[in-house]
């Protein structure tokens, strides 16, 4: 199968991915249905291939220096419904069905801090704090 990205044709779909100097690409997990951004992590070639094969999100943990199958320990798996590559080939979006929560803090999404520009100086306010007022 040939893939085309910015006019370039390749016989290997992985050739379209622009890996950084560490051999990684950012991967954004977005929830099917709500379109809520759940988290951002990194993938290497092997974790992207495994994600495609398993149909579940597999990332590369930079802090642990190893493969990270999301949900393997927590049970909070991400079933991958669709994989998108941006126009530059340097960022991946995984459209996922999230089981449980995505964030290690216990929040559904890792993106729950909102910049409150109504205060001077600006402050980050979590959605839970905002809802408490």
N, CA, C and O of each residue as an XYZ file, in Angstrom:
532
protein
N       0.836     -1.177      0.000
C       0.000      0.000      0.000
C       0.879      1.238      0.000
O       1.821      1.331      0.788
N       0.590      2.164     -0.853
C       1.325      3.421     -0.907
C       0.653      4.460     -0.030
O      -0.575      4.535      0.021
N       1.453      5.261      0.660
C       0.917      6.374      1.428
C       1.475      7.664      0.852
O       2.603      7.698      0.360
N       0.685      8.718      0.914
C       1.118     10.003      0.396
C       1.074     11.028      1.523
O       0.082     11.128      2.245
N       2.143     11.777      1.664
C       2.210     12.862      2.639
C       2.982     13.989      1.995
O       4.145     13.820      1.626
N       2.345     15.137      1.857
C       2.955     16.314      1.238
C       3.590     15.963     -0.111
O       4.704     16.393     -0.413
N       2.874     15.180     -0.911
C       3.328     14.868     -2.247
C       4.353     13.744     -2.336
O       4.756     13.376     -3.440
N       4.785     13.191     -1.214
C       5.757     12.104     -1.220
C       5.004     10.777     -1.151
O       4.059     10.631     -0.376
N       5.424      9.823     -1.958
C       4.792      8.514     -1.952
C       5.770      7.505     -1.369
O       6.950      7.487     -1.722
N       5.261      6.663     -0.467
C       6.090      5.645      0.166
C       5.336      4.325      0.184
O       4.106      4.301      0.233
N       6.075      3.242      0.144
C       5.439      1.930      0.222
C       5.270      1.481      1.670
O       4.577      0.496      1.923
N       5.885      2.174      2.623
C       5.761      1.826      4.034
C       5.112      2.997      4.772
O       5.645      4.107      4.777
N       3.965      2.746      5.393
C       3.231      3.808      6.093
C       4.057      4.451      7.198
O       3.841      5.620      7.519
N       4.990      3.722      7.784
C       5.817      4.268      8.859
C       6.819      5.304      8.353
O       7.310      6.128      9.125
N       7.122      5.260      7.046
C       8.052      6.243      6.481
C       7.483      7.657      6.516
O       8.239      8.628      6.462
N       6.176      7.783      6.605
C       5.544      9.103      6.633
C       5.694      9.792      7.991
O       5.499     11.003      8.092
N       6.036      9.038      9.028
C       6.177      9.595     10.375
C       7.555     10.236     10.510
O       8.570      9.621     10.185
N       7.579     11.481     10.994
C       8.837     12.179     11.253
C       9.186     11.995     12.729
O       8.601     12.639     13.600
N      10.117     11.133     12.992
C      10.562     10.846     14.351
C      11.539     11.931     14.783
O      12.301     12.439     13.960
N      11.525     12.295     16.071
C      12.482     13.299     16.545
C      13.863     12.661     16.712
O      14.043     11.491     16.375
N      14.822     13.402     17.217
C      16.196     12.900     17.333
C      16.326     11.725     18.296
O      17.312     10.989     18.249
N      15.327     11.544     19.178
C      15.327     10.393     20.091
C      14.532      9.210     19.510
O      14.360      8.187     20.173
N      14.051      9.362     18.271
C      13.268      8.298     17.644
C      11.840      8.248     18.150
O      11.212      7.190     18.136
N      11.315      9.398     18.603
C       9.972      9.462     19.176
C       9.095     10.431     18.395
O       9.584     11.303     17.676
N       7.795     10.256     18.556
C       6.809     11.168     17.981
C       5.753     11.416     19.062
O       5.355     10.475     19.748
N       5.286     12.674     19.232
C       4.219     12.927     20.205
C       2.915     12.290     19.738
O       2.582     12.310     18.553
N       2.192     11.730     20.692
C       0.907     11.096     20.404
C      -0.137     11.652     21.362
O       0.024     11.594     22.581
N      -1.203     12.187     20.796
C      -2.288     12.769     21.575
C      -3.442     11.782     21.580
O      -3.883     11.333     20.522
N      -3.931     11.445     22.761
C      -5.104     10.574     22.877
C      -6.339     11.457     22.997
O      -6.444     12.280     23.906
N      -7.266     11.274     22.071
C      -8.502     12.054     22.036
C      -9.675     11.083     22.121
O      -9.680     10.043     21.461
N     -10.659     11.426     22.932
C     -11.779     10.525     23.192
C     -12.813     10.560     22.069
O     -13.309     11.621     21.688
N     -13.120      9.381     21.554
C     -14.178      9.247     20.556
C     -15.496      9.676     21.204
O     -15.759      9.352     22.363
N     -16.307     10.394     20.463
C     -17.617     10.816     20.971
C     -17.578     12.206     21.572
O     -18.315     13.088     21.131
N     -16.724     12.421     22.579
C     -16.651     13.733     23.223
C     -15.620     14.633     22.552
O     -15.698     15.856     22.667
N     -14.659     14.043     21.855
C     -13.515     14.740     21.259
C     -12.631     15.431     22.286
O     -11.826     16.293     21.933
N     -12.774     15.061     23.550
C     -11.956     15.629     24.623
C     -10.527     15.092     24.516
O     -10.315     13.895     24.324
N      -9.553     15.996     24.644
C      -8.154     15.576     24.681
C      -7.923     14.932     26.044
O      -8.167     15.552     27.078
N      -7.456     13.699     26.041
C      -7.264     12.971     27.294
C      -5.838     13.069     27.818
O      -5.622     13.255     29.015
N      -4.874     12.942     26.925
C      -3.489     12.939     27.362
C      -2.556     13.062     26.164
O      -2.972     12.928     25.014
N      -1.310     13.315     26.457
C      -0.257     13.319     25.456
C       0.853     12.435     25.976
O       1.209     12.496     27.153
N       1.397     11.616     25.100
C       2.519     10.752     25.462
C       3.411     10.630     24.230
O       3.166     11.276     23.211
N       4.430      9.811     24.328
C       5.369      9.619     23.230
C       5.271      8.197     22.704
O       4.950      7.271     23.449
N       5.546      8.030     21.431
C       5.597      6.704     20.817
C       6.917      6.571     20.068
O       7.425      7.536     19.497
N       7.456      5.367     20.083
C       8.559      5.061     19.185
C       8.014      4.129     18.105
O       6.833      3.781     18.125
N       8.844      3.733     17.188
C       8.392      2.909     16.076
C       7.729      1.622     16.567
O       6.659      1.249     16.086
N       8.363      0.947     17.521
C       7.825     -0.320     18.024
C       6.481     -0.132     18.721
O       5.582     -0.956     18.556
N       6.332      0.942     19.499
C       5.063      1.141     20.212
C       3.939      1.516     19.246
O       2.787      1.140     19.461
N       4.264      2.250     18.191
C       3.250      2.565     17.182
C       2.820      1.293     16.445
O       1.630      1.076     16.220
N       3.780      0.465     16.076
C       3.444     -0.802     15.417
C       2.600     -1.689     16.332
O       1.635     -2.304     15.878
N       2.953     -1.757     17.606
C       2.203     -2.578     18.562
C       0.799     -2.032     18.774
O      -0.154     -2.798     18.922
N       0.669     -0.710     18.788
C      -0.651     -0.084     18.905
C      -1.547     -0.532     17.757
O      -2.705     -0.890     17.970
N      -1.013     -0.511     16.551
C      -1.776     -0.933     15.372
C      -2.147     -2.417     15.482
O      -3.283     -2.793     15.195
N      -1.206     -3.248     15.891
C      -1.444     -4.692     15.993
C      -2.446     -5.046     17.087
O      -3.317     -5.889     16.879
N      -2.330     -4.408     18.251
C      -3.198     -4.719     19.402
C      -4.558     -4.027     19.337
O      -5.552     -4.546     19.846
N      -4.591     -2.861     18.711
C      -5.809     -2.057     18.745
C      -5.978     -1.354     20.081
O      -7.062     -0.868     20.403
N      -4.901     -1.301     20.860
C      -4.874     -0.588     22.141
C      -3.625      0.280     22.168
O      -2.617     -0.048     21.543
N      -3.700      1.395     22.901
C      -2.589      2.341     22.936
C      -1.388      1.773     23.681
O      -1.492      1.294     24.810
N      -0.255      1.845     23.011
C       1.035      1.475     23.597
C       1.968      2.656     23.353
O       2.120      3.113     22.220
N       2.580      3.138     24.402
C       3.436      4.318     24.318
C       4.865      3.952     24.703
O       5.160      2.812     25.063
N       5.743      4.948     24.620
C       7.117      4.824     25.103
C       7.259      5.769     26.285
O       7.082      6.978     26.137
N       7.575      5.232     27.452
C       7.758      6.048     28.649
C       9.190      6.556     28.683
O      10.133      5.782     28.844
N       9.341      7.863     28.530
C      10.684      8.449     28.580
C      11.255      8.360     29.989
O      12.450      8.111     30.153
N      10.419      8.560     31.013
C      10.921      8.545     32.391
C      11.364      7.144     32.818
O      12.329      6.997     33.568
N      10.667      6.131     32.348
C      11.028      4.760     32.703
C      11.945      4.107     31.668
O      12.558      3.071     31.926
N      12.027      4.733     30.492
C      12.871      4.189     29.431
C      12.398      2.851     28.923
O      13.204      1.981     28.592
N      11.066      2.681     28.858
C      10.544      1.397     28.382
C       9.141      1.544     27.808
O       8.494      2.583     27.946
N       8.697      0.487     27.169
C       7.369      0.380     26.590
C       6.325      0.552     27.687
O       6.534      0.119     28.820
N       5.199      1.186     27.351
C       4.136      1.437     28.313
C       2.799      1.147     27.642
O       2.291      1.961     26.870
N       2.245     -0.004     27.939
C       0.917     -0.376     27.434
C      -0.097      0.255     28.378
O      -0.280     -0.202     29.507
N      -0.751      1.305     27.906
C      -1.699      2.062     28.738
C      -2.772      1.126     29.272
O      -3.472      0.467     28.503
N      -2.896      1.072     30.583
C      -3.904      0.239     31.237
C      -3.391     -1.107     31.704
O      -4.098     -1.818     32.418
N      -2.195     -1.470     31.326
C      -1.645     -2.772     31.690
C      -1.623     -2.984     33.203
O      -1.891     -4.085     33.682
N      -1.305     -1.931     33.951
C      -1.284     -2.028     35.411
C      -2.566     -1.502     36.041
O      -3.045     -2.056     37.031
N      -3.131     -0.425     35.466
C      -4.294      0.232     36.068
C      -5.630     -0.336     35.619
O      -6.637     -0.183     36.311
N      -5.644     -0.994     34.463
C      -6.912     -1.454     33.886
C      -7.613     -0.362     33.094
O      -8.721     -0.572     32.600
N      -6.986      0.798     32.965
C      -7.563      1.940     32.247
C      -7.046      1.962     30.807
O      -6.263      2.832     30.425
N      -7.495      1.000     30.031
C      -7.033      0.823     28.660
C      -7.602      1.869     27.718
O      -8.619      2.501     28.001
N      -6.928      2.034     26.605
C      -7.405      2.900     25.532
C      -7.547      2.048     24.273
O      -6.557      1.625     23.677
N      -8.793      1.807     23.883
C      -9.063      1.071     22.657
C      -8.966      2.046     21.494
O      -9.708      3.028     21.441
N      -8.066      1.785     20.572
C      -7.809      2.704     19.464
C      -8.785      2.438     18.328
O      -8.850      1.339     17.778
N      -9.538      3.473     17.996
C     -10.531      3.383     16.923
C      -9.998      3.945     15.615
O     -10.409      3.522     14.535
N      -9.074      4.910     15.719
C      -8.557      5.573     14.528
C      -7.212      6.206     14.877
O      -7.001      6.661     16.001
N      -6.305      6.228     13.899
C      -5.008      6.867     14.081
C      -4.853      7.913     12.983
O      -5.021      7.626     11.798
N      -4.531      9.129     13.404
C      -4.360     10.238     12.479
C      -2.933     10.755     12.566
O      -2.338     10.802     13.643
N      -2.395     11.142     11.420
C      -1.076     11.757     11.352
C      -1.266     13.170     10.843
O      -1.965     13.382      9.852
N      -0.651     14.148     11.510
C      -0.847     15.536     11.084
C      -0.167     15.801      9.742
O       0.574     14.963      9.228
N      -0.433     16.981      9.187
C       0.030     17.328      7.839
C       1.545     17.336      7.707
O       2.066     17.114      6.614
N       2.261     17.586      8.796
C       3.723     17.596      8.761
C       4.320     16.222      9.048
O       5.518     16.010      8.859
N       3.488     15.294      9.502
C       3.967     13.953      9.817
C       4.690     13.852     11.138
O       5.358     12.854     11.406
N       4.565     14.903     11.996
C       5.336     14.884     13.241
C       4.501     14.800     14.515
O       5.029     14.970     15.613
N       3.221     14.543     14.378
C       2.356     14.352     15.545
C       1.248     13.370     15.184
O       0.681     13.422     14.092
N       0.954     12.477     16.119
C      -0.084     11.468     15.931
C      -1.238     11.768     16.875
O      -1.029     12.197     18.010
N      -2.455     11.539     16.400
C      -3.637     11.588     17.253
C      -4.248     10.199     17.245
O      -4.513      9.626     16.188
N      -4.466      9.668     18.435
C      -5.167      8.397     18.595
C      -6.588      8.705     19.031
O      -6.796      9.307     20.085
N      -7.554      8.306     18.246
C      -8.954      8.430     18.646
C      -9.264      7.161     19.437
O      -9.204      6.056     18.897
N      -9.595      7.323     20.719
C      -9.697      6.170     21.616
C     -11.025      6.110     22.361
O     -11.691      7.122     22.581
N     -11.379      4.905     22.734
C     -12.433      4.674     23.727
C     -11.694      4.411     25.028
O     -10.982      3.415     25.157
N     -11.866      5.305     25.986
C     -11.149      5.232     27.254
C     -11.918      4.382     28.250
O     -13.102      4.618     28.493
N     -11.246      3.392     28.828
C     -11.796      2.631     29.947
C     -11.240      3.251     31.214
O     -10.023      3.351     31.365
N     -12.103      3.667     32.124
C     -11.630      4.320     33.341
C     -11.117      5.714     33.042
O     -11.655      6.420     32.189
N     -10.066      6.102     33.759
C      -9.519      7.448     33.616
C      -8.235      7.413     32.795
O      -7.571      6.379     32.723
N      -7.888      8.522     32.185
C      -6.667      8.603     31.391
C      -5.477      9.112     32.205
O      -4.332      8.755     31.930
N      -5.753      9.944     33.200
C      -4.683     10.620     33.930
C      -4.255      9.850     35.180
O      -5.081      9.269     35.883
N      -2.955      9.860     35.439
C      -2.429      9.186     36.631
C      -2.904      9.846     37.929
O      -2.762      9.263     39.004
N      -3.468     11.062     37.839
C      -3.978     11.744     39.035
C      -5.362     11.229     39.431
O      -5.861     11.537     40.513
N      -5.974     10.445     38.546
C      -7.335      9.969     38.782
C      -8.376     10.786     38.040
O      -9.567     10.482     38.104
N      -7.938     11.824     37.336
C      -8.856     12.637     36.534
C      -9.123     11.930     35.203
O      -8.289     11.166     34.718
N     -10.275     12.191     34.631
C     -10.618     11.569     33.354
C      -9.646     11.987     32.264
O      -9.256     11.171     31.428
N      -9.253     13.259     32.270
C      -8.312     13.813     31.295
C      -7.151     14.445     32.042
O      -7.316     14.945     33.155
N      -5.980     14.421     31.430
C      -4.818     15.090     32.020
C      -4.909     16.608     31.870
O      -4.176     17.349     32.525
N      -5.805     17.059     31.011
C      -5.931     18.490     30.733
C      -7.106     19.075     31.509
O      -8.205     19.229     30.978
N      -6.852     19.400     32.786
C      -7.905     19.952     33.634
C      -7.505     21.277     34.271
O      -8.253     21.822     35.082
N      -6.338     21.799     33.914
C      -5.900     23.100     34.420
C      -6.177     24.168     33.375
O      -5.678     24.095     32.252
N      -6.971     25.157     33.750
C      -7.388     26.223     32.853
C      -6.715     27.521     33.277
O      -6.714     27.863     34.459
N      -6.138     28.250     32.313
C      -5.522     29.531     32.625
C      -6.623     30.546     32.902
O      -7.399     30.891     32.010
N      -6.685     31.023     34.146
C      -7.684     32.009     34.554
C      -7.110     33.393     34.288
O      -6.240     33.872     35.016
N      -7.612     34.024     33.233
C      -7.117     35.341     32.836
C      -7.920     36.474     33.470
O      -7.677     37.648     33.187
N      -8.881     36.116     34.332
C      -9.670     37.150     35.002
C      -8.940     37.690     36.230
O      -9.335     38.707     36.800
N      -7.874     36.999     36.632
C      -7.099     37.442     37.784
C      -5.765     37.994     37.310
O      -5.254     37.597     36.264
N      -5.200     38.925     38.098
C      -3.872     39.437     37.799
C      -3.003     39.185     39.008
O      -3.358     39.651     40.090
N      -1.903     38.491     38.906
C      -1.438     37.835     37.690
C      -2.310     36.626     37.348
O      -3.061     36.125     38.185
N      -2.193     36.172     36.100
C      -2.933     34.988     35.668
C      -2.540     33.795     36.533
O      -1.404     33.691     36.997
N      -3.498     32.904     36.739
C      -3.229     31.699     37.535
C      -3.835     30.490     36.825
O      -4.813     30.600     36.084
N      -3.226     29.342     37.075
C      -3.804     28.085     36.597
C      -4.808     27.626     37.630
O      -4.510     27.593     38.824
N      -5.986     27.275     37.180
C      -7.045     26.835     38.080
C      -7.572     25.501     37.556
O      -7.910     25.382     36.379
N      -7.640     24.505     38.430
C      -8.155     23.216     37.985
C      -9.661     23.310     37.796
O     -10.328     24.114     38.447
N     -10.185     22.493     36.913
C     -11.633     22.491     36.662
C     -12.405     22.187     37.939
O     -13.508     22.700     38.127
N     -11.840     21.356     38.824
C     -12.532     21.032     40.067
C     -12.613     22.253     40.973
O     -13.630     22.465     41.633
N     -11.525     23.080     41.014
C     -11.572     24.319     41.798
C     -12.590     25.273     41.204
O     -13.347     25.911     41.935
N     -12.612     25.373     39.887
C     -13.537     26.279     39.219
C     -14.988     25.889     39.527
O     -15.841     26.751     39.737
N     -15.251     24.586     39.550
C     -16.601     24.104     39.819
C     -17.010     24.283     41.278
O     -18.199     24.285     41.595
N     -16.026     24.433     42.167
C     -16.321     24.621     43.592
C     -16.770     26.044     43.891
O     -17.348     26.285     44.951
N     -16.526     26.994     42.992
C     -16.881     28.407     43.248
C     -18.268     28.725     42.771
O     -18.723     29.861     42.908
